[in-house]
Amino acid sequence: MPRRSAICLFALTLACTFAAQSATAQEYDAALAQGHARTLSLVARPSVESTQISVVINPGRRSNAGLPADLRAARTAMLDGVDIPPDLLRSLAERGDGLAAQKYVRLLTADPVASASDIAYFATLAVTTGRVWTLPDAVAAMRLLDPATEPADRIRAYVAMLYPHAWAGNAIALDAVIDLNGEGRLFGPLSATTRARILAADALIGDRRAVFRMALNLLDQPALSDADRALARGYLEQATASNHLGVRVTADTLLARLDAAGALTQ
């Protein structure tokens, strides 16, 4: 078995041991298919508190001022609890109404032909106004986007929303920042500044999930350079200081596996 696959399989097995709930055979297969990030999700799910940290980036629309008559009527009806057509929700969301954005995202996520770009963008608009419970929809959609075709203005909106949430300690946002930065990824190569902020946010949270995730992302590369292997090892060493047993033990064991694999090649 190739060295990288052996490491992944071992981490997966140990992760399932420490999972908070039992996993089915189908979940094991899914974990293998989705790689090391799935392993981390089984080892240590983020705390509920860390997923609900909200940062209001834009207070959003607070009145009907400046709206055309049809949108004024639609917004008034929406605030009174009346369902309004999707096109009006979209128009209100584009004019800064966070509630309309959230309602529109609910319609989009229920539509099998809705574009991931629209879901990511309008969910982002909702989250920026403090509706953090829409963040999982935003992130899930972002993971499906093609960096080559996603509009630059939308990518800037994703960054402007995700980064402040990540630096404030929101685990969902921090995971997304880690996974969406890199060569060929939505946000492009990981800068030294962003790496430093990720590490600072990880220290703030204390469970070391972020450095563990960064290590696993490196180990999941098809061609791992000596420099990246050393960097991954450094991240795993930091993860051994986690306050979460699953992360700590799995990091220790992966370090041992890396050392053993290195000894075999010498």
C-alpha positions as CSV (number, residue, x, y, z in Angstrom):
1,M,0.0,0.0,0.0
2,P,1.4,3.5,-0.8
3,R,2.7,5.4,2.1
4,R,0.2,8.2,1.8
5,S,-2.8,5.8,1.6
6,A,-1.5,3.9,4.6
7,I,-1.3,7.1,6.7
8,C,-4.8,8.1,5.6
9,L,-6.3,4.6,6.4
10,F,-4.6,4.5,9.8
11,A,-5.9,8.0,10.7
12,L,-9.3,7.1,9.5
13,T,-9.5,4.0,11.6
14,L,-8.3,5.8,14.7
15,A,-10.7,8.7,14.0
16,C,-13.6,6.3,13.9
17,T,-12.5,4.9,17.3
18,F,-12.8,8.4,18.8
19,A,-15.9,9.5,17.0
20,A,-18.7,10.7,19.2
21,Q,-21.1,8.5,17.3
22,S,-20.8,5.2,15.6
23,A,-20.1,5.2,11.8
24,T,-21.6,2.9,9.2
25,A,-19.7,1.1,6.5
26,Q,-21.0,3.6,4.1
27,E,-19.6,6.4,6.2
28,Y,-16.2,4.7,6.2
29,D,-16.3,4.6,2.4
30,A,-17.3,8.2,2.3
31,A,-14.4,9.1,4.6
32,L,-11.9,7.4,2.4
33,A,-13.3,9.0,-0.7
34,Q,-13.3,12.5,0.8
35,G,-9.8,12.2,2.3
36,H,-8.2,13.5,5.4
37,A,-10.7,16.4,6.0
38,R,-13.4,13.8,6.6
39,T,-11.0,12.1,9.1
40,L,-10.8,15.3,11.0
41,S,-14.5,15.7,11.1
42,L,-14.8,12.3,12.7
43,V,-12.0,12.9,15.2
44,A,-13.2,16.2,16.6
45,R,-16.3,18.0,15.6
46,P,-16.1,21.6,16.5
47,S,-18.0,22.7,19.6
48,V,-21.5,24.1,19.1
49,E,-20.4,27.4,20.6
50,S,-17.5,27.8,18.1
51,T,-19.8,27.3,15.2
52,Q,-22.2,30.0,16.3
53,I,-19.7,32.9,16.7
54,S,-21.1,35.7,14.6
55,V,-19.5,38.8,13.2
56,V,-21.8,41.5,11.8
57,I,-19.9,42.9,8.8
58,N,-22.8,44.8,7.3
59,P,-25.8,45.8,9.3
60,G,-27.9,45.3,6.2
61,R,-31.0,47.1,5.2
62,R,-33.0,48.6,8.0
63,S,-35.8,50.4,6.1
64,N,-37.6,50.6,2.8
65,A,-35.7,53.8,2.0
66,G,-34.6,54.0,-1.7
67,L,-36.6,50.9,-2.8
68,P,-38.9,51.0,-5.8
69,A,-42.6,50.7,-5.0
70,D,-42.9,46.9,-5.7
71,L,-39.9,46.1,-3.5
72,R,-41.2,48.3,-0.7
73,A,-44.5,46.4,-0.8
74,A,-42.7,43.1,-1.0
75,R,-40.4,43.9,2.0
76,T,-43.3,45.1,4.1
77,A,-45.2,41.9,3.3
78,M,-42.1,39.7,4.1
79,L,-41.6,41.4,7.5
80,D,-45.3,40.7,8.2
81,G,-44.6,37.0,7.6
82,V,-46.0,36.7,4.1
83,D,-44.2,34.5,1.6
84,I,-43.1,36.6,-1.4
85,P,-41.9,35.4,-4.8
86,P,-38.3,34.3,-5.3
87,D,-37.4,37.1,-7.7
88,L,-38.4,39.7,-5.2
89,L,-36.4,38.0,-2.4
90,R,-33.4,38.0,-4.7
91,S,-33.9,41.7,-5.6
92,L,-34.2,42.6,-1.9
93,A,-31.1,40.5,-1.0
94,E,-29.1,42.3,-3.7
95,R,-30.2,45.6,-2.1
96,G,-28.8,44.6,1.3
97,D,-31.7,42.8,3.0
98,G,-30.2,40.0,5.1
99,L,-33.5,38.4,5.9
100,A,-34.5,38.3,2.2
101,A,-31.1,36.7,1.5
102,Q,-31.6,34.0,4.1
103,K,-35.1,33.2,2.8
104,Y,-33.8,33.1,-0.8
105,V,-31.0,30.7,0.2
106,R,-33.6,28.4,1.7
107,L,-35.4,28.3,-1.6
108,L,-32.1,27.8,-3.5
109,T,-30.9,24.9,-1.3
110,A,-34.3,23.1,-1.9
111,D,-33.9,23.6,-5.7
112,P,-31.8,20.7,-7.3
113,V,-30.9,22.9,-10.2
114,A,-29.8,26.0,-8.3
115,S,-26.2,27.1,-8.9
116,A,-23.6,26.6,-6.2
117,S,-22.4,30.1,-6.9
118,D,-25.8,31.6,-6.1
119,I,-26.2,29.6,-2.9
120,A,-22.7,30.7,-1.8
121,Y,-23.2,34.3,-2.7
122,F,-26.6,34.9,-1.2
123,A,-25.8,32.8,1.9
124,T,-22.7,35.1,2.3
125,L,-24.9,38.1,2.1
126,A,-27.1,36.7,4.9
127,V,-24.1,35.8,7.1
128,T,-22.6,39.3,6.8
129,T,-25.7,40.7,8.4
130,G,-25.4,38.4,11.4
131,R,-27.4,35.4,10.3
132,V,-24.5,32.9,11.1
133,W,-26.8,29.9,10.9
134,T,-26.6,30.3,7.1
135,L,-22.8,29.9,7.2
136,P,-22.8,26.0,6.6
137,D,-24.8,26.5,3.4
138,A,-22.4,29.2,2.2
139,V,-19.3,27.0,2.9
140,A,-20.8,23.9,1.5
141,A,-21.5,25.7,-1.8
142,M,-18.1,27.4,-1.9
143,R,-16.4,24.0,-1.8
144,L,-18.2,23.2,-5.1
145,L,-17.1,26.3,-7.0
146,D,-14.6,26.4,-9.9
147,P,-11.9,29.0,-9.2
148,A,-11.5,29.5,-12.9
149,T,-15.1,30.5,-13.5
150,E,-16.3,32.0,-10.2
151,P,-16.7,35.8,-10.6
152,A,-14.0,37.8,-8.9
153,D,-16.4,40.1,-7.1
154,R,-18.2,37.1,-5.5
155,I,-14.9,35.6,-4.4
156,R,-14.0,38.9,-2.7
157,A,-17.4,38.8,-1.0
158,Y,-16.6,35.3,0.3
159,V,-13.3,36.4,1.7
160,A,-14.7,39.5,3.3
161,M,-17.3,37.4,5.1
162,L,-15.2,34.3,6.0
163,Y,-12.0,35.8,7.3
164,P,-13.5,38.0,10.1
165,H,-15.5,35.0,11.3
166,A,-12.5,32.7,11.2
167,W,-10.3,35.2,13.1
168,A,-13.1,35.6,15.7
169,G,-12.9,31.8,16.3
170,N,-15.8,30.4,14.2
171,A,-14.7,26.9,13.5
172,I,-16.8,26.5,10.3
173,A,-15.2,29.6,8.9
174,L,-11.7,28.7,10.0
175,D,-12.0,25.2,8.4
176,A,-13.2,26.9,5.2
177,V,-10.3,29.4,5.1
178,I,-7.9,26.5,5.5
179,D,-9.5,24.4,2.8
180,L,-10.1,27.1,0.2
181,N,-6.6,28.6,0.3
182,G,-3.9,26.8,-1.7
183,E,-2.7,26.3,-5.3
184,G,-5.6,25.8,-7.6
185,R,-8.2,26.5,-4.9
186,L,-10.9,29.2,-4.7
187,F,-8.9,31.8,-2.7
188,G,-5.5,31.0,-4.4
189,P,-2.2,30.3,-2.7
190,L,-2.0,30.5,1.1
191,S,-0.1,33.7,2.1
192,A,2.2,33.9,5.0
193,T,-0.2,36.5,6.6
194,T,-3.2,34.3,6.3
195,R,-1.2,31.3,7.7
196,A,-0.2,33.3,10.7
197,R,-3.8,34.4,11.3
198,I,-5.0,30.8,11.0
199,L,-2.5,29.7,13.6
200,A,-3.5,32.6,15.9
201,A,-7.2,31.7,15.6
202,D,-6.4,28.1,16.2
203,A,-4.6,29.0,19.4
204,L,-7.6,31.1,20.4
205,I,-10.0,28.1,20.1
206,G,-7.5,25.8,21.8
207,D,-8.5,22.4,20.3
208,R,-5.8,22.6,17.6
209,R,-8.2,21.3,14.9
210,A,-6.9,23.9,12.5
211,V,-3.2,22.9,12.6
212,F,-4.3,19.3,12.5
213,R,-6.4,20.1,9.4
214,M,-3.5,22.0,7.8
215,A,-1.3,18.9,8.4
216,L,-3.8,16.6,6.9
217,N,-4.3,18.8,3.8
218,L,-0.6,18.7,3.2
219,L,-0.4,14.9,3.7
220,D,-3.3,14.5,1.3
221,Q,-1.3,16.0,-1.6
222,P,-0.5,13.5,-4.4
223,A,3.2,14.5,-4.4
224,L,4.5,15.6,-1.1
225,S,7.8,17.5,-1.1
226,D,10.3,17.2,1.8
227,A,9.5,20.8,2.8
228,D,5.8,20.1,2.9
229,R,6.4,16.9,4.9
230,A,8.4,18.8,7.4
231,L,5.7,21.5,7.6
232,A,3.1,18.9,8.1
233,R,5.2,17.3,10.9
234,G,5.4,20.7,12.6
235,Y,1.7,21.1,12.5
236,L,1.1,17.7,13.9
237,E,3.5,18.4,16.7
238,Q,1.4,21.5,17.6
239,A,-1.7,19.3,17.4
240,T,-0.3,17.1,20.1
241,A,-1.0,20.0,22.5
242,S,-4.7,19.9,21.7
243,N,-7.2,19.9,24.5
244,H,-9.2,17.3,22.6
245,L,-8.2,13.7,23.1
246,G,-9.1,12.5,19.6
247,V,-6.9,15.2,18.0
248,R,-4.1,14.8,20.4
249,V,-3.9,11.0,20.1
250,T,-4.3,10.9,16.4
251,A,-1.6,13.5,15.9
252,D,0.8,11.5,18.1
253,T,0.1,8.4,16.1
254,L,0.4,10.1,12.7
255,L,3.8,11.5,13.8
256,A,4.9,8.0,14.6
257,R,3.7,6.7,11.2
258,L,5.5,9.6,9.5
259,D,8.7,8.7,11.3
260,A,8.3,5.0,10.5
261,A,7.6,5.8,6.8
262,G,10.7,8.1,6.7
263,A,12.9,5.4,8.2
264,L,11.8,2.9,5.5
265,T,13.0,5.3,2.8
266,Q,16.4,5.8,4.3
